[in-house]
């Protein structure tokens, strides 16, 4: 049997702790799972390095903060060999990875078990097992195993409990996993891990207020980093003897039971994989550039239409664009408040901006490859597409004014989170209408079987690497092959110089 079950009438916090400890010793994810996780890790790190090179605010502030906490035997931040307090290194690196909103995503969907809560989540947290391995003197294989473990815990929690339904930020699942992974890799007992998970849930619950409003702030991108910082602090505190609340998932006053009342049990059953191919990471999705994951279906529809109808690339040819999508895409990135973004954090959550910016890129190129993978490599949205001058670009704004956004109703909603059900119609000035049809599994989606994922991501990582590094290839290889690094190489993982590209403008 390649899994363990943690039923709702058991102490699941203690069960997660025991599972994490055992997994770090005897877990046997397949080579396919390890390779996919390493690919997510490399993708995330290149996103982070480019954000630092372009001097984005939160990563720069939090990296500087971390370097003010030197600690012998600590962990490192991107682009520096100085050992610092590990929770600060994790804070800085998680923030950098997440800044562009361009790394991996999960949708919390496991229909064979009826676990379809559909909670969002992102591959933000690989800094946790890397830092733990550095502190404990472990090798890259141990760090990679910790990454699989982290994705498994947070990914399976996302399948069974929808935080967004109750306006709680999705990073809570990642914070719980961070406490468990740090504890398991650092020699904590199951009781200590349970205590830390209890502290995370009892003391540190972030609301989605950080993701609401007309113009979003640094808090949106740094949410995972901040929650993970306190999770590691809780775990280290627990290992020092502090006792947090036990059995937190069944605690009658905890967030989980307050939002979903029960007769004494937890609101959900949980299944965690121990071996083989069936790990949560295999159902997670890659972003092929900078965009909010809910827009991926619309972007694929746009790519398909431009490939099939090159006449749409003529300047002024388009009269109108209609996008039809599901909830929550319609409510989040279709929010009328997002039609006039003025910050990057708002622009990357604006359907009209994201689609218009890719279309503007295509019009300027005057051609789109007929083959899907090459079209994505060419049209891929990069950091410059969300710079302050790009956000107010008048030609992009003119295209934004042509877009209408509609909710597809139950026919679309029932298909999420299996896919990203979206369709697009483009009407030309001469009255022709071109329809993308329903897009379910866009390129980058875990259930897409047509795109050459490695090829498209290779282009993404190359371009991100060229922003950040004078010679990106060796660093890309280092991240991509982290599982092969010895302990001393893992300790030096972040020893490279990051270019300074000046102000992000």
C-alpha positions in Angstrom: 0.0 0.0 0.0 1.5 3.3 -1.2 -0.4 5.7 1.1 -1.7 6.2 4.6 -5.1 7.4 5.6 -5.8 9.8 8.4 -9.5 9.6 9.1 -11.4 12.5 10.4 -12.0 10.9 13.8 -8.3 10.7 14.5 -5.7 13.2 15.7 -4.6 14.3 12.2 -2.0 16.8 13.3 -0.2 14.0 15.1 -0.8 11.8 12.1 0.8 14.3 9.7 3.8 14.5 12.1 4.3 10.8 12.2 3.9 10.6 8.4 6.4 13.4 7.8 9.0 11.8 10.0 8.6 8.3 8.4 8.6 9.8 4.9 11.9 11.5 5.3 13.3 8.1 6.3 11.5 5.6 4.1 9.3 7.4 1.6 9.8 6.1 -1.9 8.5 8.6 -4.5 9.2 7.4 -8.1 11.9 8.9 -10.3 9.1 10.6 -12.2 7.8 12.3 -9.1 11.3 13.4 -8.1 12.0 14.8 -11.6 8.8 16.7 -11.7 9.5 18.2 -8.3 13.0 19.2 -9.3 11.5 20.9 -12.4 9.1 22.9 -10.3 12.0 23.8 -8.0 14.1 25.1 -10.8 11.2 27.1 -12.3 10.5 28.7 -8.9 14.1 29.6 -8.3 14.6 31.3 -11.7 11.5 33.3 -11.0 13.0 34.4 -7.7 16.4 35.3 -9.1 14.9 37.5 -11.8 12.7 39.3 -9.3 15.7 40.1 -7.2 17.8 41.3 -10.2 15.0 43.7 -11.1 14.9 45.1 -7.6 11.3 44.3 -6.9 10.4 45.7 -3.5 9.3 42.9 -1.2 12.1 40.5 -2.2 14.7 43.2 -1.8 13.4 44.4 1.6 13.1 40.8 3.0 16.5 39.7 1.6 18.2 42.7 3.2 16.3 41.9 6.4 17.6 38.3 6.4 21.2 39.4 5.9 20.9 41.4 9.1 20.4 38.1 11.0 23.7 36.3 10.5 23.8 32.9 12.3 26.5 30.3 12.4 25.1 27.0 11.0 22.2 28.8 9.4 20.8 28.8 5.9 21.5 31.1 2.9 19.6 33.5 0.7 19.7 33.6 -3.1 22.9 35.1 -4.3 24.9 35.0 -1.0 26.9 32.5 0.9 26.3 34.2 4.3 24.7 31.9 6.8 21.6 33.6 8.4 18.8 32.6 10.7 16.9 30.0 8.8 13.4 31.4 9.2 14.8 34.7 7.7 16.4 32.9 4.8 13.2 31.1 4.1 11.2 34.3 4.4 13.5 36.0 1.8 13.6 33.1 -0.7 9.9 32.3 -0.5 9.1 36.0 -1.2 11.4 36.2 -4.2 10.1 33.0 -5.7 6.5 34.2 -5.4 7.0 37.8 -6.5 6.2 37.4 -10.2 3.2 35.0 -9.5 4.8 32.9 -12.2 5.7 29.6 -10.4 3.6 26.4 -10.0 -0.1 26.1 -9.0 -2.4 23.5 -7.6 -6.1 23.3 -7.7 -7.0 20.8 -5.0 -8.7 18.2 -7.1 -8.8 14.4 -6.5 -12.1 13.2 -7.8 -11.5 9.4 -7.3 -11.7 10.0 -3.5 -14.3 12.8 -3.7 -11.6 15.2 -2.5 -12.5 18.2 -4.7 -12.3 21.2 -2.4 -10.5 23.1 -5.1 -8.2 25.2 -2.9 -5.5 27.1 -4.7 -1.9 26.8 -3.7 1.6 27.5 -5.2 5.0 25.9 -5.3 6.4 28.7 -3.1 7.9 26.7 -0.2 11.0 24.8 -1.5 13.1 27.1 0.6 11.9 25.2 3.7 13.5 21.8 2.9 16.6 23.5 1.3 17.2 25.5 4.5 16.6 22.5 6.7 19.1 20.5 4.7 21.7 23.3 4.9 21.2 23.6 8.7 21.3 19.8 9.2 24.2 19.2 6.8 22.1 17.0 4.5 22.5 16.5 0.8 20.4 17.5 -2.2 18.5 14.2 -2.3 17.3 14.9 1.2 16.2 18.4 0.2 14.4 17.1 -2.8 12.6 14.4 -0.7 11.5 17.3 1.6 10.1 19.2 -1.4 8.0 16.2 -2.4 6.8 15.9 1.2 5.9 19.5 1.4 3.9 19.5 -1.8 2.2 16.3 -0.7 0.9 17.7 2.7 -0.2 21.1 1.4 -1.5 19.6 -1.9 -3.7 17.0 -0.1 -5.0 19.6 2.4 -6.0 21.7 -0.6 -8.1 18.8 -1.9 -10.1 18.5 1.3 -10.6 22.0 2.8 -11.3 25.2 0.8 -9.8 28.1 2.7 -10.9 30.6 0.1 -14.6 29.7 0.7 -14.1 31.3 4.1 -11.9 34.2 2.9 -8.8 32.6 4.5 -5.6 32.8 2.5 -4.5 29.6 0.8 -1.0 29.9 2.4 -2.3 28.3 5.6 -2.0 24.8 4.0 1.6 25.6 3.1 2.4 26.9 6.6 1.1 23.7 8.1 3.3 21.7 5.7 6.3 23.9 6.4 6.1 23.2 10.2 5.9 19.4 9.5 8.7 19.3 6.9 11.0 21.5 9.0 10.4 19.4 12.1 10.8 16.1 10.2 14.1 17.2 8.7 15.4 18.7 11.9 14.9 15.7 14.2 11.7 16.9 16.0 9.4 14.3 17.6 5.9 13.8 16.4 4.6 15.5 19.6 6.8 18.6 18.8 5.5 18.8 15.2 1.9 18.4 16.4 2.5 21.3 18.8 3.9 23.5 16.0 1.0 22.8 13.7 -1.3 23.7 16.5 0.5 27.0 17.0 0.3 27.8 13.3 -3.5 27.2 13.2 -4.2 28.9 16.5 -2.0 31.9 16.2 -1.3 32.7 12.6 -4.3 32.7 10.2 -4.1 35.2 7.3 -7.3 36.5 5.7 -7.7 37.1 2.0 -7.9 40.8 2.7 -4.3 40.9 1.3 -5.8 39.9 -2.1 -8.8 42.2 -2.2 -9.1 45.8 -3.3 -8.5 47.9 -6.4 -4.7 48.0 -6.1 -2.8 45.2 -4.3 0.4 45.6 -2.3 3.5 43.7 -1.4 1.5 41.6 1.1 -0.1 39.6 -1.7 3.1 38.3 -3.0 4.8 37.9 0.4 1.9 36.0 2.1 3.5 32.6 1.7 6.8 33.8 2.9 5.4 35.5 6.0 3.3 32.6 7.0 6.2 30.2 6.5 8.5 32.4 8.6 6.1 32.1 11.6 5.6 28.3 10.9 9.4 27.7 11.2 9.5 29.9 14.3 6.7 27.9 15.8 8.5 24.6 15.0 11.8 25.8 16.5 10.0 27.1 19.5 8.2 23.8 20.0 11.5 22.0 19.7 12.8 24.2 22.5 10.0 23.1 24.8 7.1 25.4 24.1 3.7 23.5 24.1 1.2 24.5 21.5 -2.4 23.3 21.2 -2.8 19.6 20.4 -5.1 17.8 18.0 -5.8 21.1 16.3 -8.0 19.8 13.4 -10.5 18.4 16.0 -10.2 21.4 18.3 -13.8 22.8 18.6 -12.5 26.4 18.6 -10.1 26.0 15.6 -10.6 27.6 12.3 -11.5 24.3 10.6 -14.4 23.4 12.9 -15.6 26.9 13.2 -16.1 27.2 9.5 -17.3 23.6 9.1 -19.0 22.5 12.3 -18.9 18.7 13.2 -19.9 16.4 16.0 -16.4 16.3 17.3 -14.4 15.0 14.4 -12.3 17.0 11.8 -14.2 18.2 8.8 -12.3 16.0 6.4 -10.4 12.7 5.8 -6.9 12.9 4.5 -4.8 10.5 2.4 -1.1 11.0 2.0 1.1 9.1 -0.5 4.2 7.2 0.7 5.6 5.7 -2.6 5.1 5.4 -6.3 3.7 7.9 -8.8 0.6 9.1 -7.1 1.8 12.2 -5.4 0.1 15.6 -5.2 2.9 17.3 -7.2 1.9 15.3 -10.3 -1.4 17.1 -10.4 0.2 20.6 -10.1 0.4 23.0 -13.0 3.2 25.1 -14.5 2.8 28.7 -15.6 4.4 29.5 -18.9 5.2 33.0 -18.1 3.8 35.7 -15.8 0.0 35.5 -15.4 -2.5 34.6 -12.8 -3.3 30.8 -13.2 -7.0 31.5 -13.6 -6.2 33.2 -16.9 -4.4 30.2 -18.5 -7.5 29.0 -20.4 -8.0 32.5 -21.9 -4.4 32.7 -22.9 -4.5 29.3 -24.6 -7.6 30.4 -26.4 -5.9 33.5 -27.6 -2.8 31.5 -28.8 -5.0 29.1 -30.6 -7.0 31.9 -32.4 -3.9 33.8 -33.4 -2.2 30.7 -34.7 -5.3 29.9 -36.8 -6.2 33.4 -37.9 -3.1 35.5 -38.5 -5.3 38.3 -40.0 -6.1 39.2 -36.3 -2.6 40.5 -36.0 -3.2 43.5 -38.3 -3.2 46.8 -36.3 -6.8 47.8 -35.6 -8.3 44.6 -37.0 -10.2 43.6 -33.8 -13.5 45.1 -32.8 -14.2 43.2 -29.7 -13.1 40.2 -27.5 -15.5 38.2 -25.4 -14.1 35.9 -22.7 -16.4 33.4 -20.9 -15.1 31.6 -17.8 -16.0 30.0 -14.6 -16.1 31.0 -10.9 -13.8 31.8 -9.3 -12.0 33.2 -12.3 -14.9 35.5 -13.1 -15.0 36.8 -9.6 -11.3 37.2 -9.0 -9.5 38.3 -12.1 -12.7 39.4 -13.9 -13.5 41.7 -11.0 -14.4 45.2 -12.4 -12.0 46.6 -9.9 -9.2 45.0 -11.9 -10.1 46.7 -15.2 -7.8 49.6 -14.3 -4.7 48.1 -12.7 -2.0 50.5 -11.5 0.3 48.2 -9.7 1.9 45.0 -10.9 0.2 43.0 -8.2 -3.1 44.2 -9.6 -2.1 43.8 -13.2 -1.2 40.2 -12.8 -4.6 39.6 -11.4 -6.4 41.4 -14.2 -7.8 39.2 -17.0 -8.2 42.1 -19.3 -4.6 43.3 -18.8 -3.1 39.8 -19.1 -4.9 38.9 -22.3 -4.3 42.4 -23.8 -0.6 42.3 -23.0 -0.1 39.0 -24.8 -2.2 40.2 -27.7 -0.1 43.4 -27.9 3.1 41.4 -27.9 1.7 39.3 -30.8 0.6 42.4 -32.8 4.0 44.0 -32.4 5.7 40.8 -33.7 3.4 40.7 -36.7 3.4 36.9 -36.7 2.7 33.9 -34.5 4.1 30.5 -35.1 1.6 27.9 -36.4 2.9 25.4 -33.8 1.7 25.7 -30.3 4.9 25.3 -28.4 6.8 27.8 -30.5 3.9 30.3 -30.2 4.0 30.0 -26.4 7.8 30.4 -26.4 7.4 33.6 -28.5 4.4 35.2 -26.8 5.4 34.3 -23.2 4.7 37.2 -20.8 7.8 38.2 -18.9 8.6 40.8 -16.2 8.9 43.7 -18.6 5.2 43.1 -19.5 4.2 44.1 -16.0 6.6 47.0 -15.4 5.1 50.4 -14.6 5.4 51.7 -18.1 3.8 48.6 -19.6 0.8 48.7 -17.2 -0.1 52.2 -18.6 0.9 51.5 -22.2 -1.8 53.2 -24.3 -1.9 50.5 -27.0 -2.3 47.8 -24.3 -5.0 49.9 -22.7 -6.8 50.3 -26.0 -7.0 46.5 -26.3 -8.2 46.3 -22.7 -11.2 48.5 -23.6 -12.3 45.9 -26.3 -12.7 43.0 -23.8 -15.9 41.9 -22.2 -15.9 39.2 -19.6 -18.9 36.9 -18.8 -19.6 34.1 -16.4 -20.3 30.8 -18.1 -22.7 29.6 -15.4 -23.1 26.0 -14.3 -21.8 24.6 -17.6 -18.5 26.1 -16.9 -18.5 26.0 -13.1 -19.0 22.2 -13.0 -15.9 21.7 -15.1 -13.6 23.4 -12.5 -11.3 22.4 -10.9 -10.9 19.5 -13.3 -9.8 22.0 -15.9 -9.7 25.7 -16.5 -12.9 26.0 -18.6 -12.7 29.2 -20.7 -13.7 30.2 -24.2 -12.9 33.3 -26.3 -14.6 34.9 -29.2 -12.8 37.6 -31.3 -14.8 39.8 -33.6 -13.1 41.7 -36.3 -13.9 45.2 -37.7 -15.4 43.6 -40.8 -17.9 41.5 -38.7 -16.2 38.1 -38.7 -16.3 36.2 -35.4 -13.7 33.6 -34.5 -14.4 31.2 -31.6 -11.7 29.3 -29.6 -14.1 26.7 -28.4 -14.0 25.5 -24.8 -10.4 25.3 -23.4 -10.1 22.9 -20.5 -6.4 21.9 -20.3 -4.2 24.7 -21.5 -0.5 24.3 -22.0 1.2 23.9 -18.6 -1.9 22.2 -17.0 -1.1 18.9 -15.4 -3.7 17.1 -17.7 -2.5 18.7 -20.9 -1.0 16.0 -23.1 0.0 18.0 -26.2 2.5 20.7 -25.2 6.2 20.0 -24.9 6.4 21.2 -21.3 10.2 20.9 -20.9 10.8 22.8 -24.0 8.5 25.7 -23.1 9.8 25.9 -19.6 13.4 25.7 -20.8 12.7 28.9 -22.7 11.1 30.5 -19.7 14.0 29.6 -17.4 16.6 30.7 -20.0 15.0 34.1 -20.2 14.5 34.5 -16.5 18.1 33.4 -16.0 19.4 36.0 -18.5 17.8 38.7 -16.4 19.5 37.6 -13.2 22.8 35.9 -14.1 25.8 36.6 -16.3 26.1 32.8 -17.0 22.7 31.3 -16.2 23.2 27.8 -17.6 25.3 26.4 -14.6 22.9 27.8 -12.0 19.9 26.5 -13.9 21.5 23.1 -14.0 22.3 23.3 -10.3 18.7 23.9 -9.4 17.3 21.5 -11.9 19.5 18.7 -10.6 19.4 19.5 -6.9 18.8 15.8 -6.1 22.3 15.0 -7.2 24.2 17.5 -5.0 26.3 16.4 -2.1 26.0 18.1 1.2 28.8 20.6 0.6 27.3 21.6 -2.8 23.9 21.9 -1.2 25.4 24.3 1.4 26.7 26.4 -1.5 23.5 26.2 -3.5 23.0 30.0 -3.5 26.6 31.0 -4.0 26.4 33.1 -7.2 26.2 36.7 -8.1 22.8 38.2 -9.1 23.0 41.1 -11.6 21.5 44.5 -10.7 19.2 45.5 -13.4 18.4 48.8 -11.7 14.9 50.1 -10.9 11.9 48.0 -12.1 10.3 50.4 -14.6 
